[in-house]
Amino acid sequence: MSALATVLPAALPSPTVGVWHLGPLPLRMYAVCILLGIVVAVWLTGRRLVPRGFESAQALDVAAWAVLFGIVGGRLYHVVTTPDPYWGEGGNPVDAVKIWEGGLGIWGAIALGALGAWIGCRRHGIPFLAYADAAAPGVALAQAIGRWGNWFNNELYGGPTDLPWGLTIHEWDNGAGRAVVDASGEPVVLGTFHPTFLYESLFLVVLAAALLVLDRRRRLHPGAVFGLYVAGYPIGRIVVERMRTDDAEVVLGQRLNVWTSILVFLLGLWIVWFTRRRAERTDTPPTPGSDPGPRTETDAESQNLG
């Protein structure tokens, strides 16, 4: 144990600066993480669209709609479910639009992002279920990458811990995008806490990998991968949510996001069931992710939910 103790760090470090200035231009790492996640998601979606009979460039055509709607939805969900910083005592309603300081509710992002994707699919002639299945693993990876924005902002951590992977957290100035410093100029450390952002990020990577493997090895009906993603993410989120210590709305003794996770899990199961029944009624054969076979106009219309 003594040798192991000399190898492992006392705690994982956290950045003391979340914003770098390139001349007059602020580079916010929270936004960089989100944008990097989007790039990875669009790239992987494009690759997964090709064996489904579409062009990889069409992933970006639809993603433009999904991202715009997703960002608006994510911010709306955050502001509505965490109203005190904006509408409570001492709050500033103007801060509700300061998305660069952090604060995106994933449930709102997924809901309106899916609506945006549906609109994009309608405009570009892509069956929504085909696109949703292609995009699901990439969306999970985008979430995993985006969670590192919370690391840069020293936010969304769990309770105190002395485990080797405990996360050092600084007192944070959201406006300045950096740690508060003491009289000697040293960053103020609040302590070491469970890195819930890291737990969720790792879970999302595992979920993305599982969806990719399952889609390659099994013949799944249209909509199955999307439904499994919707049902799978809340499983890890419930565990992480119960570990978090940031302020949140509480309903019947549980954080609001726990109840939302349960509802989304049930929705995911319903999507899997509904799309399977739909495929059976329309005689749509299961479609492997690697080789869907020739597509016809009738097939496309049977998979398009609009």
N, C-alpha and C positions, 0 to 999 in steps of 0.2 A: 504493500500500500504506500509506503514512503516513496518508493521509486516512481509509482504512478502519480503521486501528489506533486512530484517535482516536474512532471511532464505536463500535466493539465494546468491550465490557467486558473487563477482564483475566481475569475469571472470573465464572461465575454464582454468586449468593449462596445461602446456605442459612440457614434460620431458626436463631436461637440459643435459641428457646423452642418446645417442642412441646406444652406444657400451659399453659392459662390457667385461672385460678381465678375462678369466679363465686360469690363468697362461699365457702361450704364445698364447692361443687360443682366438681370438676376437669373442664375441657373439653379432652379429648385430641384433637389434630388427626388423629392416626392413625385413631382411631375415627370422627371426623367424615368423613374421606375415604372410609372404607369404607361408612358409612351413606349418604353422598351417592351413591356408586356404586350401591348397592342401589336407592335411589329412582329413579335414571335407568333402571336395568335393568327395574324393575317397570313404570314408565311406558311404556317402549318396547315391552315385551312385551305390555302391555295393548292398545296401538295395533295391534300386529301380530296379535293374536288376533281382533280384530273381523272383518277380511276372511276369516278362516278359519272364521267361523260361530259365534264365542263372544263372551261379554261381556268388556269390558275389565277389569271388577272381578275377574274370575276369575284374573287374573294375580297379584293380591295373595293370593288364597286359596291358591294353590299355592306362591307365593314364601315364604309363612310357613314352610312345611315345608322348602323348599329352603335358605333362609337359616340356619335353626336347625341342620340337618344339616351344611351347608357350613362353618359356623363351627367346629363340633365336629371335623369331618374335617380342616379346615385346621390347627387347633391340634394334633391328634393327629399329623399328618404331620410338622409342624415339630418337635415334641418327640421323636418317634421317630428322625428323621433328623439331628437336632442335639442329641444327648443330653448332651453335656458340661456345658452351663450348668445342667443340672438334676440329673443323676445322676453326673457326673464329679467329679474331685477339686476341692473347694471349691464345688461346685454346691449349689443349694438346690431340692429337689423341689417346694417350695411355689410357686416361680416358674413352674412349668409351667402353673399356672392363671391367671397374670397376663397375660391376653391383651391388656390395655390397654397394655402396654409394647412391643407389637409381636411378630411371629412367627406368621404364618399360611402354611402350605405350600399353594400353589395346587392342587397335584395332589390332596391330601386334600380340599380344599374342593370341587373339581369332582366327585370321585368320590362323596363322601357327599352333596353338594348335589344331584347327579343322582338319587341314591336317594331323597332327601327329596322332590324334584319328582315322582318316579314315584309315591310314596305319596300326595302331594297330588293328583295327577291321578286316581288310583284313587278317592280319597274324593270328588272333585268331578265325576267323570264326564267328564274331558277326556282324549282320546287323548294318550299321552305324547309320541309323535313330533310331533304338531301343536304341542304346547306347547314342546318342545325346539327345534323350528325357529323358533318365534316368539321364543323367549328368547335364542337364541345370539348375535345381534348385541349385544343389551343386556348380556349377561354379559361380552362382550369390552370394552364401554365401561365397565362397572363395574370391571373389572380395571384399565383405563387410569386411571380416577379414583383407585382405591384405591392405586395405586403412588405417588401424591403423598404418602401417609402416610409412606413411606420418606424422602421429602425432608424432611418436618418432623422426622423422627427422626435425620437425618444418618446414614443406613445404606444398605447394599446398593449401594455404589459400586464403580467399577472401578479400574484402575491409575492412577498419577500421569500427568498430562498438562498441557501448557502451551497447549493449544488455547483459543480464545476462549470456547468453551462448556464449558470445564473447570469443575467444581463445587467450590466452597469447602466443606470439611468440617471441622467442629469436633470436638474431643474431647468425648464425650457422657456425661452422667450419666443412665442409663436410669431409675433410681429417681426422680430429681427431674424428669425430662423436660425437661432444658435443657442447654446447653453448660457445660462446666467453665470456670471463670474463673481467671485468674492473680492474682498478688498485687495488681496494679493494678485488678482488677475487669474486665479485658477478656477476652472469650471466647478460649479457646485454639484456634488454627487448626492443624490437622494438615497441610494442604496443599490442592492442587487435583487433582481426580480425574475420571475419566470418569463422567458422570451416567447410569449404567446404568438407573436407575429411569426416566429421561426417555426413553432409547432404547426401553425396553420399552413405556412408555406410548404413545409415538407409533406404534409398530408395531401396538399393539392398536387404536388409532383407525383406522388404515388397514385392518386386518383387518375391523373392524366395518363400515366403509364398503363394502368389497369384498363382504361377505356380503349387505348390503342391496341393492346394485346387482345382484348376481348373482341374488338371489331375485326381484327385480322384473322383470328382463329375460329370465330363462330359466324354462321350465316344469320345475320340479324335483320329484322324487318325495319323498314324506314321509320325513323323516330325513336328507335330503341336506345341508341347511343346518347341522344339528347336527353331522353327520360332518365337514363341511368346517371347521367351527370347531375341532373336536377335533384334526383333522390340521393345521390352519393355525397355531394358537398355538405348538406346539412348534418350528416353523421359526424364529421370532424368538427364542424362549426359549433355544434352543441357542446362538445367537450371543451373546446377552446373558450367559448363564450362564458362557461361557468367558471373558468379560471381567471378571466379578466377582472380588473379592479377599477377601470375607468367608470365615470358616471354614466348611468343608463336608466332609461325608464323601466320601472319594475311593475309587473302585472301578476297578481296572485302569487307573489313571492318569488317570481322568476323574472330575469331580464327579458325585455320585450323580444330581443333577437332569438332567445331560446324558443319562445312560442312561434315566432316566424319560421324558425328552422323546422319545427315539427310540421307546420302547415306545408312548407315547401317540400319536405320529404314525402308527405302524402301526395302532393301534386305530382312529384316525379314518378311515384308508383302508378298514379292514374294515367300519366302520359304513356308509360310503357304498356299498360293494359289497353288503353284506348287505341294507340297506334297499331297494336297487334291485331285487335279486333277489326280495325279499319282495313288493315292489309288483307285479312282473311276475307272480309266482305267484298273487297275489290279485286280479289284474286291476285294481289301484288306479291310476287315471290320474294323471299328474303334476299337481301342484297349485301354481299360481303364487301367490306371496305376496299378490298384490293381489285375486284373485278365485278362490276355490276352487270356486265353484259350490255347488249345494245339497248338503247333507250328509244322510246317512241313518244309521240306527242300525248297519247293516251296515258302512258305511264307517268309523264310529268304532271298531267292534270290531276291524276289520282293521288299524287303525293302533296300537291299544293293545297294548303289549308285555306286558301282564299278563293 
